[in-house]
Structures are given as structure tokens and as C-alpha cells.
Amino acid sequence: MSDDWLTGPILEQLSSGVLVVDEEFQLVYLNTFLQRHSSVQLTEAKGKSLFKVFADLPEAWLRRKFASVLELQSPSFSSWEQRQYVIKLPHLRPVTSSSQYMAQNCTMLPLNDPSGRRHVCMLIEDATDAFVYQQHLQTTLQKLEQSNRVDGLTQALNRRYWEEQLKLEVQRAQRYQQPLSLLLFDLDKFKQLNDQYGHLGGDCVLIELTARVRGLLRDTDWFGRYGGEEFGIVLTNTALAGAMEVAERICLAVSSKAVTFNEHSIQSSISVGVAQLDAAGERAHEVLIGQADMALYNAKREGRNRVVSYSAGETEFQLKTN
């Protein structure tokens, strides 16, 4: 007794695609799943070249796959992670995805008909759910990685990650004997600003400040929030003279334009300390931070809204005598 009564209904009701081609890659069979999703009817497509019926197929790749299955008489497999889809089929999932097409796992099997003629049967499994889940997972991981690096308010680098990059850049500068400079700056009289306009006003100024500063930096510079209203910038391959120029431009960009908050015009300024790397050893980055911090302190002492560079003699003297 023939098993057609069993295999036929099973193939037609599968929620996966079944496609069969002969040795010339002419279409022999499409089950209902593929006909429904592709709008290709077997009665019209049977006997035609698979690559004419489905013009968007990756023909060269699929020919190699089918030829291997026929020659070796062994299965071949392609996952959605290797190639998102083989046949462009719209997915019907009510999910958010970057692609409108069904993600597919495809298994290609050798198949002989009763007369011994060789065919290839391709099984197409809908893997859209796994594809979308992986997309959401990657997006979540990217956001988590971003939050581990970036300050939530200002979008500058957070202190931990910024210090890690400073340490790496110091090591690189020492290894290749390249100049490196550090800027430390903070907003002048920030407490008074907060008292007058509230913390939301202070936050608005910090956000605007970082946006202005970021626009003046190179992609190779590292800009981070060191703490509160204090920020740091690592200027790679930059000697002290160049760092001073950058610092002056930043200082002017902040003071030359007020920040608007709740119809209030808030005038702000920064004080900047600048230091060039001259120390050696594993703690060189800590020494550099200390030197830039000394220069920042002296910028405050000299009246704020200015740039001061570190000087091994004069700066230390000012710190000791004031």
C-alpha cells in the first residue's frame, strides 16, 4: 500500500518550506507553506528553472551547495546566522525587526526518485523568532556596554572608563615616544549656579558644555566626566603648546555664549589646567593627573575663566604659599 496518503498531508501541513529540484535545478515540488509565502504556484512553476522562478536567489552560492549534495550524496546546511535567508519570503511575525524577510535555517538533502534519478530536497525552517531575539539581545548588550562607558547625564565618558583610556594612552605615548597632554577643567562657581537656577539648570549647563567641547575635539581625543562639574580631556600626540591652544578655544567657546534654561540666560565659564606627560613608570598617568590638577587649582586662584599650564617650579610654589 502506498504511503502517499500519509506523506502528502504531512508535507502540505508542515509549517516549514519543502522544495525539490532535479539535477538541472528545475523545480519539481513546492509544498503549501512555500506557495503561500512566496505567491508562487507549483502548477505554474513546475519544470522551470529554480533561478528563474525565484530571481533573487544567491545563484552561484546555491548552485555550489546543490552540486555538492548531488555529487557527495550527503546533506548540507545553512543557518540564518551564516546567511539570513536563501529565498526572500516576507515574515508574518508581529515583531519589530530590522528586516522584513523571514530568517531561515536551510537543510539540503540528497533525494532519489523511484526510477533512481537524483534530486535535491531543501527544507526551509522559519527562524525569524531566533533572529529577532538575537537582534534584541545584541541591542541590549550594546546599550549595557554603552552605559558602562558613558556618563548618563552628559554622554561624556564616565570616570572609570576615561581613566582606563588615559592609562593606555600614557603607555602608548611612552612606548612610541610621542607627546601627550591632559586638560582638566571645571565650571566656575557651579554651586552658586545650582543655588540660583536649581539642579535642573545646572544639569542643562553641563549638557550644553559637553556638547560644545565635543565639537572642538578630534576622534582620537578622550573626553570624560571626572566628577561633578569637573572634566578631563586626553589629547593624544599633542605637546603642551598645542594643548594650550585647544584649551583656550574650549574656554572661549564656553564663556562666549550663554545657556538658555526656562527663559533664563545663564552665563558660565570654566577654568582649565594643562599638563604634558613627562613622568615615567607605571604611575605616570597618576602623576599627570596630579600636575593638571595643580594647574587647574592655579587657574582658579588667578581669577577663573582662564587656562594655566603646569610648571614644575612656579605651580608647586603657588600651591605651597597660598
N, C-alpha and C positions, 0 to 999 in steps of 0.2 A: 504493500500500500504506500502511495506517495506521501511524503511529508509536506507537500505544498500547502495543505490546509492549515498546517501549524506555522511553518516558516513565513508564509505570506502575511498573515495578520500581525505576526510579531514584528516583521520588518516595517510594515506600514504604520504601526502604532508606536514605534520607538521615538523617544524624544531626542534622538541623535540622528545625524545625517548618514546615509549609506549611499555610496556612489561606486559604480563598477564600470571600468573601461577595458577594452581589449588591447592586444599588443600594438595596435596602431593608434592607441589612445582615443578611440572612438567610443562615444557614450553608449553603454549597454543598459544601465539601470540607474534610476534615481528614486529613492523612497519618498513617501509623502512629506516627511519633515523638510527635505531639501526643496521639493517642489513648492511647498507653501512659503518657505522663507526666501527663495530666490526668484519666485514667479516664473520659473522655467518648467514647462510641462514635458513629461517624458515622451508623450506621443509625438510632440513636435521636435524634440531634441535627439531622440534615439537614432543611432547610426551616424551622427555628426561628430566632428572633431570636438573633443572636450574644450580645446583652447579657443574655438570659435563660439561655442555656447556660452562659455564664461571668459569673456575677453580680458578681464582684469587679473587673471591667474598669473602667478610668477612662473611663466612657462619654462624658462631654462632650468630653474631650480626643480620644478615638479617633474620635468622630463628625466632629469638625473635620478630623482627619487624612484620614479616608476621603473626606469630601466634597471636600477639596482635590484628592486624587488623581483622583477621578471627574471633577471639573469641569475641571481643567487637563490631565488625561491625562498627568501627569508623576509620577515616583516621589517618595516622601517617606521620610525615615529618622529613626530614633530610637535613640540609643546608650544603653547601660547607665549611662553617666556622667550623662546627662540624666534618665533615668527608669530605675531599676534593672530593672524588669520591666513588661511590659504584661499578660501572663497569669500568674497565680500558679501556677507549676509547681515542685514540690519538686526541688532539685538532688540528684544522686546521687553527688556527689564526696566521697571520703573525706578532706575537708579541713576545717580549722577556719574558720568564717565567722561573722559577726555576723548573717547572715540564712539562713533555711532554704530560701529560694526561689532559683530559677535566675536569674542575671543574664542580660539578653537584649539583643542588638542586633536591631532590627526594621526591615526594609525593606518598604515598602508600594508595590506596583506596579499600574498600570492593566492590566486584562486584559479582552479581549472574547471571548465565546464564538463558535462558528461562525455563529450567527444574528445576531451584532452586538450582543447585549446586554452592557452594561458590568458589570464586576466589579472587585473589588479583591483582589489576592493579597498576603497578608502572609507574609513569610519570617522565621522566628524562629531566630536563631543563639544557641546556648548560650555565653555569655561569662563563666560562673562563674569559670573559672580566672583570667581577667584581673581580675575583680572582687576575688577573694581576694588575688591578688598585690598589687593596689593597696592593699588594706587593710593587708597586712603591711608594705608599703613605707612607708605613712603612719605606722604604729605605730613602725617603726624610726626614721624621721626625727624623730618626736616624742620618742622616747627619747634620740636623739642631741642634739636641741636642749635637752632637759632636762639632760643630762649637761654640756652646755656652760655651763649657768647655775647648776647646783646642786652644792653640796659633797656628795660621795658619802657621807661618814660622818654628818653632822648634818642633811642636807637643807636647811640654810640656803643662801642664795645664795653662790656662790663669790666670791672677792675681785675677780676681773676684772669680772664682771657687776655686782656690787654697786657698785663704783666708777663704772662707766658710769652706773648709775641715780642715784648721788649727784650726779654732774656734771650730769645732765639736770635733776634736781630743783633744784639750785642755780640753774641758768639760768632755770628756770621761776619760782622764787621771786623772783629779781631782776627778771624781766620784769613780773610782776604785783604786785610789791612785797608779797609775802606772807612771813610768818615761816617759818623753817626751822631745825630743831635737829638736832644729831648727838650720839648716845651711842656711846662706845667703852668696852667693858668686857672684863675677862678674869678667869679663875678665879684665886683667891688660892692661892699655894703649890702650883701644879699639878705641879711637878716632884716635890715630896715625895709628893703623891698617887700619881703614877705609880710612884715608887720603892716605895711601900708596897703598892699593890694591882696593880701591873703595868699595861701599856698597855691591856689589855682593860678593866680597872677605870676607867682614865682615859677611855677611849672611852665607856664606859657613862655616866659623869658628863656628858660633853659632849653626848651624845644626849639625856639627860634634861633637861639645862639648856636646850637649844634648844627642846624641846617645851614647857617651862614658859613660856619667854619668848614664844614664838609665840602662846600663848593669851592674852597680855596686849596684843597689838598689833592695830592696825586693818589693814584690807585695803590701805590707802593707804601704809602704812609699809614700809620696805625693810630686811630683816633679813639680814645676811650674815656669813660667817666671814671675818674679816680676816686671820687667820693663826694656826696653832697653837690656843691656848686663848683667843685674842682675837677679839671680835665687834664688829660695828658695827650701829647702827640709825639710819636716816634717818627722822626724824619730820616729815612734811610738814605745812605750815600750823600749826606749833606753835612758840610762843615759849618762852623759857627757863624760865619758871615752870611751864608745862605739861610741859615735858620733864623737869624735876626731879621732878615728881610721878610720871611714868611710870618714871623711873629708880629712885626709891625703892620703887615697887611691885615692880619686877623684882628689885631687891636683896633684898627681904624674901622674895619667892617662892622664891629660890634657897636662902637660908640657913635658912628656917623648916622645911624638910623634907629629911631625909637621903635619899640614893640607896641602894637595896639592890643589892648585887652579890655573887654567890656567898655568900649568907647573911651578908655583911658590910654594916654600915650606914655609909655614907660621908657624912660631913658636909662640906659645901662652902660657899663664899661667893664673892662677886665684888666687885671694885672698879670703879666707874663714873665716867667723865669725861664731862661735858656741856658743849656749846658751842652758842651760837646764831649763825647766819650774820650777819656784819656787814661782811665784806670784799666788794670789787667786783672785776671783771675776770675774765679767762679762768682764772686760777689760784685763784679764790675757794674752790673745793672743796678744794684742797690746803691752803690756809690754815685752813679749817675743821677738817680732819683734824688738822693740827698743834695747833690750840687744844684740841680734845677730847683729844688725846694728852697734852698738858701737864696737863690736869685729871685724867686717869687716873693719871698719874705722881704727882700730889699726893695722890690718894686712897690710893695705895699708901704714900706717905710718912707719911700721917696715921694709919696703922694698919690699912688694908684693911677690907673689908666695909662700904663706905660710898660715898656719892655726893658728888662735888665738881664744882662748875661752874667754867668758865674765867673768870678775871678778868685783864684786861689788865695790871694792875699787880701785884697780890698773887701771882698764879701764876708769872709770869716771875721775880719776886723769889725765890720759893721754889726755883725751878729753879736759879737762879744761886748761891744761898747754901748749898745742901746738896750 
